[in-house]
């Protein structure tokens, strides 16, 4: 079964914003944390599958 993933971008954190991919169950916790620290977020569902890091790919 596929897990729904969301891409969360922390806005206003400098020229390179912090971007994370989290599972659906973690979104509420990220929103709560951001609210407690006055952070703004952009949350979007991931439409592309996660790619394995290059170090894990077979040659």
Biopython code that builds the backbone (N, CA, C, O; Angstrom):
import numpy as np
from Bio.PDB.StructureBuilder import StructureBuilder

atoms = [
    (1, "UNK", "N", (0.843, -1.179, 0.000)),
    (1, "UNK", "CA", (0.000, 0.000, 0.000)),
    (1, "UNK", "C", (0.890, 1.245, 0.000)),
    (1, "UNK", "O", (1.861, 1.310, 0.754)),
    (2, "UNK", "N", (0.577, 2.200, -0.813)),
    (2, "UNK", "CA", (1.352, 3.429, -0.916)),
    (2, "UNK", "C", (1.008, 4.366, 0.236)),
    (2, "UNK", "O", (-0.146, 4.472, 0.652)),
    (3, "UNK", "N", (2.024, 5.033, 0.733)),
    (3, "UNK", "CA", (1.861, 6.002, 1.817)),
    (3, "UNK", "C", (1.762, 7.386, 1.195)),
    (3, "UNK", "O", (2.552, 7.729, 0.315)),
    (4, "UNK", "N", (0.797, 8.185, 1.644)),
    (4, "UNK", "CA", (0.667, 9.558, 1.142)),
    (4, "UNK", "C", (1.751, 10.409, 1.774)),
    (4, "UNK", "O", (1.881, 10.461, 2.997)),
    (5, "UNK", "N", (2.529, 11.077, 0.931)),
    (5, "UNK", "CA", (3.600, 11.941, 1.400)),
    (5, "UNK", "C", (3.277, 13.386, 1.082)),
    (5, "UNK", "O", (2.583, 13.685, 0.110)),
    (6, "UNK", "N", (3.793, 14.282, 1.919)),
    (6, "UNK", "CA", (3.604, 15.712, 1.730)),
    (6, "UNK", "C", (4.951, 16.411, 1.771)),
    (6, "UNK", "O", (5.822, 16.057, 2.566)),
    (7, "UNK", "N", (5.114, 17.408, 0.905)),
    (7, "UNK", "CA", (6.315, 18.230, 0.894)),
    (7, "UNK", "C", (6.005, 19.491, 1.694)),
    (7, "UNK", "O", (5.074, 20.228, 1.370)),
    (8, "UNK", "N", (6.790, 19.732, 2.736)),
    (8, "UNK", "CA", (6.579, 20.890, 3.600)),
    (8, "UNK", "C", (7.766, 21.825, 3.456)),
    (8, "UNK", "O", (8.914, 21.421, 3.644)),
    (9, "UNK", "N", (7.483, 23.078, 3.120)),
    (9, "UNK", "CA", (8.515, 24.105, 2.977)),
    (9, "UNK", "C", (8.327, 25.126, 4.080)),
    (9, "UNK", "O", (7.249, 25.701, 4.229)),
    (10, "UNK", "N", (9.392, 25.350, 4.860)),
    (10, "UNK", "CA", (9.370, 26.386, 5.897)),
    (10, "UNK", "C", (9.757, 27.695, 5.233)),
    (10, "UNK", "O", (10.888, 27.856, 4.775)),
    (11, "UNK", "N", (8.822, 28.624, 5.182)),
    (11, "UNK", "CA", (9.039, 29.895, 4.500)),
    (11, "UNK", "C", (9.743, 30.893, 5.410)),
    (11, "UNK", "O", (9.587, 30.866, 6.631)),
    (12, "UNK", "N", (10.517, 31.772, 4.789)),
    (12, "UNK", "CA", (11.176, 32.833, 5.536)),
    (12, "UNK", "C", (12.384, 32.366, 6.317)),
    (12, "UNK", "O", (12.763, 33.009, 7.296)),
    (13, "UNK", "N", (13.000, 31.266, 5.916)),
    (13, "UNK", "CA", (14.165, 30.755, 6.641)),
    (13, "UNK", "C", (15.470, 31.074, 5.920)),
    (13, "UNK", "O", (16.500, 30.460, 6.201)),
    (14, "UNK", "N", (15.436, 32.013, 5.007)),
    (14, "UNK", "CA", (16.648, 32.393, 4.292)),
    (14, "UNK", "C", (16.537, 32.100, 2.815)),
    (14, "UNK", "O", (15.467, 31.739, 2.324)),
    (15, "UNK", "N", (17.648, 32.254, 2.099)),
    (15, "UNK", "CA", (17.613, 32.072, 0.651)),
    (15, "UNK", "C", (17.314, 30.629, 0.230)),
    (15, "UNK", "O", (16.732, 30.403, -0.831)),
    (16, "UNK", "N", (17.702, 29.669, 1.044)),
    (16, "UNK", "CA", (17.425, 28.262, 0.765)),
    (16, "UNK", "C", (16.448, 27.741, 1.819)),
    (16, "UNK", "O", (16.868, 27.330, 2.901)),
    (17, "UNK", "N", (15.145, 27.754, 1.511)),
    (17, "UNK", "CA", (14.163, 27.333, 2.509)),
    (17, "UNK", "C", (14.335, 25.860, 2.875)),
    (17, "UNK", "O", (14.808, 25.055, 2.074)),
    (18, "UNK", "N", (13.943, 25.532, 4.090)),
    (18, "UNK", "CA", (13.986, 24.162, 4.586)),
    (18, "UNK", "C", (12.813, 23.406, 3.983)),
    (18, "UNK", "O", (11.659, 23.784, 4.188)),
    (19, "UNK", "N", (13.099, 22.337, 3.239)),
    (19, "UNK", "CA", (12.055, 21.538, 2.600)),
    (19, "UNK", "C", (12.165, 20.114, 3.124)),
    (19, "UNK", "O", (13.247, 19.525, 3.132)),
    (20, "UNK", "N", (11.041, 19.569, 3.557)),
    (20, "UNK", "CA", (11.000, 18.208, 4.086)),
    (20, "UNK", "C", (9.871, 17.432, 3.443)),
    (20, "UNK", "O", (8.882, 18.008, 2.989)),
    (21, "UNK", "N", (10.024, 16.141, 3.407)),
    (21, "UNK", "CA", (8.958, 15.259, 2.953)),
    (21, "UNK", "C", (8.549, 14.407, 4.144)),
    (21, "UNK", "O", (9.381, 13.731, 4.749)),
    (22, "UNK", "N", (7.265, 14.442, 4.478)),
    (22, "UNK", "CA", (6.764, 13.702, 5.631)),
    (22, "UNK", "C", (5.541, 12.891, 5.236)),
    (22, "UNK", "O", (4.886, 13.168, 4.231)),
    (23, "UNK", "N", (5.248, 11.885, 6.047)),
    (23, "UNK", "CA", (4.045, 11.088, 5.837)),
    (23, "UNK", "C", (2.832, 11.856, 6.343)),
    (23, "UNK", "O", (2.962, 12.780, 7.146)),
    (24, "UNK", "N", (1.666, 11.474, 5.875)),
    (24, "UNK", "CA", (0.423, 12.165, 6.225)),
    (24, "UNK", "C", (0.238, 12.280, 7.730)),
    (24, "UNK", "O", (-0.239, 13.311, 8.205)),
    (25, "UNK", "N", (0.593, 11.271, 8.485)),
    (25, "UNK", "CA", (0.406, 11.278, 9.923)),
    (25, "UNK", "C", (1.287, 12.269, 10.657)),
    (25, "UNK", "O", (1.014, 12.592, 11.813)),
    (26, "UNK", "N", (2.335, 12.759, 10.016)),
    (26, "UNK", "CA", (3.261, 13.690, 10.653)),
    (26, "UNK", "C", (2.916, 15.156, 10.386)),
    (26, "UNK", "O", (3.476, 16.041, 11.034)),
    (27, "UNK", "N", (2.019, 15.428, 9.458)),
    (27, "UNK", "CA", (1.717, 16.798, 9.051)),
    (27, "UNK", "C", (1.184, 17.629, 10.212)),
    (27, "UNK", "O", (1.607, 18.772, 10.386)),
    (28, "UNK", "N", (0.282, 17.094, 10.997)),
    (28, "UNK", "CA", (-0.299, 17.846, 12.118)),
    (28, "UNK", "C", (0.770, 18.272, 13.115)),
    (28, "UNK", "O", (0.728, 19.392, 13.623)),
    (29, "UNK", "N", (1.720, 17.397, 13.401)),
    (29, "UNK", "CA", (2.785, 17.724, 14.348)),
    (29, "UNK", "C", (3.671, 18.844, 13.810)),
    (29, "UNK", "O", (4.098, 19.716, 14.567)),
    (30, "UNK", "N", (3.946, 18.825, 12.513)),
    (30, "UNK", "CA", (4.764, 19.876, 11.902)),
    (30, "UNK", "C", (4.023, 21.213, 11.962)),
    (30, "UNK", "O", (4.629, 22.246, 12.250)),
    (31, "UNK", "N", (2.727, 21.197, 11.695)),
    (31, "UNK", "CA", (1.933, 22.426, 11.763)),
    (31, "UNK", "C", (1.918, 22.970, 13.193)),
    (31, "UNK", "O", (2.073, 24.175, 13.393)),
    (32, "UNK", "N", (1.736, 22.114, 14.172)),
    (32, "UNK", "CA", (1.729, 22.542, 15.571)),
    (32, "UNK", "C", (3.064, 23.163, 15.949)),
    (32, "UNK", "O", (3.103, 24.223, 16.573)),
    (33, "UNK", "N", (4.148, 22.514, 15.578)),
    (33, "UNK", "CA", (5.488, 23.032, 15.886)),
    (33, "UNK", "C", (5.698, 24.404, 15.238)),
    (33, "UNK", "O", (6.209, 25.328, 15.871)),
    (34, "UNK", "N", (5.304, 24.521, 13.986)),
    (34, "UNK", "CA", (5.464, 25.796, 13.276)),
    (34, "UNK", "C", (4.637, 26.896, 13.945)),
    (34, "UNK", "O", (5.109, 28.024, 14.085)),
    (35, "UNK", "N", (3.427, 26.583, 14.352)),
    (35, "UNK", "CA", (2.574, 27.567, 15.018)),
    (35, "UNK", "C", (3.153, 28.046, 16.337)),
    (35, "UNK", "O", (3.031, 29.220, 16.688)),
    (36, "UNK", "N", (3.783, 27.137, 17.065)),
    (36, "UNK", "CA", (4.386, 27.494, 18.351)),
    (36, "UNK", "C", (5.595, 28.410, 18.181)),
    (36, "UNK", "O", (5.949, 29.157, 19.094)),
    (37, "UNK", "N", (6.227, 28.347, 17.005)),
    (37, "UNK", "CA", (7.440, 29.129, 16.762)),
    (37, "UNK", "C", (7.232, 30.257, 15.752)),
    (37, "UNK", "O", (8.199, 30.871, 15.301)),
    (38, "UNK", "N", (5.984, 30.531, 15.399)),
    (38, "UNK", "CA", (5.675, 31.633, 14.489)),
    (38, "UNK", "C", (6.196, 31.438, 13.074)),
    (38, "UNK", "O", (6.500, 32.410, 12.383)),
    (39, "UNK", "N", (6.300, 30.195, 12.644)),
    (39, "UNK", "CA", (6.816, 29.889, 11.309)),
    (39, "UNK", "C", (5.662, 29.750, 10.325)),
    (39, "UNK", "O", (4.561, 29.336, 10.689)),
    (40, "UNK", "N", (5.934, 30.105, 9.075)),
    (40, "UNK", "CA", (4.956, 29.915, 8.011)),
    (40, "UNK", "C", (5.382, 28.710, 7.183)),
    (40, "UNK", "O", (6.567, 28.490, 6.933)),
    (41, "UNK", "N", (4.381, 27.933, 6.766)),
    (41, "UNK", "CA", (4.640, 26.725, 5.997)),
    (41, "UNK", "C", (3.883, 26.733, 4.683)),
    (41, "UNK", "O", (2.829, 27.359, 4.559)),
    (42, "UNK", "N", (4.429, 26.036, 3.712)),
    (42, "UNK", "CA", (3.688, 25.687, 2.493)),
    (42, "UNK", "C", (3.675, 24.168, 2.481)),
    (42, "UNK", "O", (4.722, 23.525, 2.560)),
    (43, "UNK", "N", (2.473, 23.598, 2.382)),
    (43, "UNK", "CA", (2.314, 22.146, 2.411)),
    (43, "UNK", "C", (1.649, 21.707, 1.124)),
    (43, "UNK", "O", (0.581, 22.193, 0.754)),
    (44, "UNK", "N", (2.311, 20.771, 0.446)),
    (44, "UNK", "CA", (1.774, 20.258, -0.817)),
    (44, "UNK", "C", (1.880, 18.741, -0.834)),
    (44, "UNK", "O", (2.865, 18.182, -0.352)),
    (45, "UNK", "N", (0.881, 18.075, -1.383)),
    (45, "UNK", "CA", (1.011, 16.621, -1.530)),
    (45, "UNK", "C", (2.116, 16.311, -2.535)),
    (45, "UNK", "O", (2.271, 17.009, -3.537)),
    (46, "UNK", "N", (2.869, 15.273, -2.261)),
    (46, "UNK", "CA", (3.910, 14.844, -3.205)),
    (46, "UNK", "C", (3.244, 14.077, -4.333)),
    (46, "UNK", "O", (2.460, 13.156, -4.104)),
    (47, "UNK", "N", (3.567, 14.470, -5.540)),
    (47, "UNK", "CA", (2.989, 13.789, -6.692)),
    (47, "UNK", "C", (4.018, 12.914, -7.392)),
    (47, "UNK", "O", (3.680, 12.152, -8.298)),
    (48, "UNK", "N", (5.266, 13.025, -6.972)),
    (48, "UNK", "CA", (6.302, 12.202, -7.587)),
    (48, "UNK", "C", (6.789, 11.180, -6.567)),
    (48, "UNK", "O", (6.814, 11.469, -5.371)),
    (49, "UNK", "N", (7.174, 9.999, -7.017)),
    (49, "UNK", "CA", (7.683, 9.004, -6.064)),
    (49, "UNK", "C", (9.044, 9.424, -5.542)),
    (49, "UNK", "O", (9.813, 10.087, -6.237)),
    (50, "UNK", "N", (9.330, 9.031, -4.315)),
    (50, "UNK", "CA", (10.641, 9.319, -3.752)),
    (50, "UNK", "C", (11.700, 8.524, -4.500)),
    (50, "UNK", "O", (11.488, 7.367, -4.863)),
    (51, "UNK", "N", (12.831, 9.156, -4.723)),
    (51, "UNK", "CA", (13.940, 8.473, -5.356)),
    (51, "UNK", "C", (14.934, 8.074, -4.286)),
    (51, "UNK", "O", (15.133, 8.787, -3.302)),
    (52, "UNK", "N", (15.550, 6.935, -4.490)),
    (52, "UNK", "CA", (16.576, 6.511, -3.556)),
    (52, "UNK", "C", (17.822, 7.368, -3.762)),
    (52, "UNK", "O", (18.126, 7.755, -4.891)),
    (53, "UNK", "N", (18.543, 7.667, -2.690)),
    (53, "UNK", "CA", (19.781, 8.423, -2.847)),
    (53, "UNK", "C", (20.762, 7.685, -3.748)),
    (53, "UNK", "O", (20.720, 6.458, -3.832)),
    (54, "UNK", "N", (21.637, 8.410, -4.418)),
    (54, "UNK", "CA", (22.608, 7.811, -5.334)),
    (54, "UNK", "C", (23.453, 6.731, -4.657)),
    (54, "UNK", "O", (23.865, 5.773, -5.312)),
    (55, "UNK", "N", (23.713, 6.872, -3.377)),
    (55, "UNK", "CA", (24.560, 5.911, -2.682)),
    (55, "UNK", "C", (23.901, 4.536, -2.544)),
    (55, "UNK", "O", (24.583, 3.545, -2.284)),
    (56, "UNK", "N", (22.590, 4.475, -2.716)),
    (56, "UNK", "CA", (21.879, 3.217, -2.582)),
    (56, "UNK", "C", (21.617, 2.543, -3.929)),
    (56, "UNK", "O", (21.187, 1.390, -3.971)),
    (57, "UNK", "N", (21.869, 3.242, -5.007)),
    (57, "UNK", "CA", (21.575, 2.678, -6.323)),
    (57, "UNK", "C", (22.645, 1.654, -6.700)),
    (57, "UNK", "O", (23.822, 1.792, -6.369)),
    (58, "UNK", "N", (22.189, 0.641, -7.393)),
    (58, "UNK", "CA", (23.133, -0.369, -7.862)),
    (58, "UNK", "C", (23.840, 0.131, -9.101)),
    (58, "UNK", "O", (23.252, 0.845, -9.912)),
    (59, "UNK", "N", (25.092, -0.238, -9.250)),
    (59, "UNK", "CA", (25.891, 0.197, -10.411)),
    (59, "UNK", "C", (25.564, -0.621, -11.632)),
    (59, "UNK", "O", (26.138, -0.395, -12.698)),
]
sb = StructureBuilder()
sb.init_structure("model")
sb.init_model(0)
sb.init_chain("A")
sb.init_seg("    ")
for serial, (resi, resn, name, xyz) in enumerate(atoms, 1):
    if name == "N":
        sb.init_residue(resn, " ", resi, " ")
    sb.init_atom(name, np.array(xyz, "f"), 0.0, 1.0, " ", f" {name:<3s}", serial, name[0])
structure = sb.get_structure()
